[in-house]
């Protein structure tokens, strides 16, 4: 039985969301209660024009009100704001690993059949399940449509969440779920593996044969199959690892630690990059890049195309590493060997915003000021480090911010 002491992170708060990357300024003001009411009136007209019935609107939006706590959660997503080592301590805890092995054993036949159908590693599917809902124990109790309405009325990503709200109402109108069962995370993600409404409409499958994909109930079959289908639809390569931990040579050129720089495993081996396992990595896995999620003082990874596929679920490097490493641990692998720079504290919320502002002002555009250290910010940091003659590892740190100041 899955231990009830294991609670999910705010890891999967947005679940299967596609390309929701660093965008817009986190300092944009939320709409507030009065503006929310005005937005809601306008939204009803747009929803009617989009084919949502009056009956569905009344059922779905009756009693919905502005929820400021939802906005606060949106500003502080763990996978973007915590240091990766702190994040992984919880995401891949020994308890989560043990519960994952237990869950895979209990659902062995189901997961084997899903893997056979979609070609997606069952351990990766299980890891997403573990991160998103603690293997189904905590699927979220926030009213999905109320959360999406609040986020739709917010000035920062209103267009994205209004699209999700319309999709949520379509799901309700289809009869796939009862209104009072339409619950999930603060961001509108639902079910065992936290599908956003548009992802449900585009990728959910009816594995159990009930007539509709039911990702909400206690049986995880439809949710797990939908997750595998989602990854397959985004280009999962059967038999290819997401990545593997490696050791770098002392003379490694850190400019090569860039997602845009890809080489075959044999080419990386030729310059001294070795898997910590000691095994030879076959070129059949395809080209790979080197990832340093905590800079030159942290663990290093060789990541393949399936890393990018998992990014379609959540764009944060920390999330993808957590999914991959948890999958490996569930399958029997041991902990990571590399150390983390635990002597460094993570940047606070205001410091992350300041870092992005100062980089952009210095001519190294982070493509938005949102306080999330994602790929665009990493690229800007590396460009700044090159210009300043620093070791270009792309890591956002307190010393880097102090230098920018």
Secondary structure, DSSP 8 states (H G I E B T S, - for coil): ---TT----STTSS-B-SS--S-S-TTS---HHHHHHHHHHHHHHHHHHTT--HHHHHHHHTT----HHHHHHHT--HHHHS-HHHHHHHHT-HHHHHHHHHHHHHTHHHHHHHHHHH---HHHHHHHHHHHHTTTT----EEHHHHHHHHHHSSSSHHHHHHHHHHHHHHHHHTSS-GGG-EE-TTS-BTTTTB-HHHHHHH---TT-SSS---SSS--HHHHHHHHHHHHHTT--TT--SEEEEE--TT--GGG-STT--B-HHHHHHTT-EETT-----GGG--BEEE-TTGGGS-EEEE-HHHHHHHTT---HHHHHHHHHHHHHHTT-----S---TTS----HHHHHHHHHHHHHTT---SS-SS---HHHHHHHHHHHHHTT--------HHHHHHH-
